[in-house]
C-alpha cells in the first residue's frame, strides 16, 4: 500500500482538505495568511495617507496660502 493510500485511509473525509487554524473555526491557514497580508498592506496605506495629510496641512497648505498654521 502506498503512502498516499494509507494517508487517505487514515484521514477519511478530511483527506485533501486544507488544515484549519482551530478545529471549530472555519478559517484555513491560507485564508489567515491572506488576511494578514491584506491588513498589513492596508496599514501601510493608512500610514502613507496620514503622513501625506500631515505634510499637506503643515507645509503645503501654508506655502500656497490656503491657510495659516497658528502657533
Secondary structure, 3 states (H helix, E strand, C coil): CCHHHHHHHHHHHHCCCCCECCCCCCCEHHHHHHHHHHHHHHHHHHHHHHHHHHHHHHHHHHHCCCCCCCC
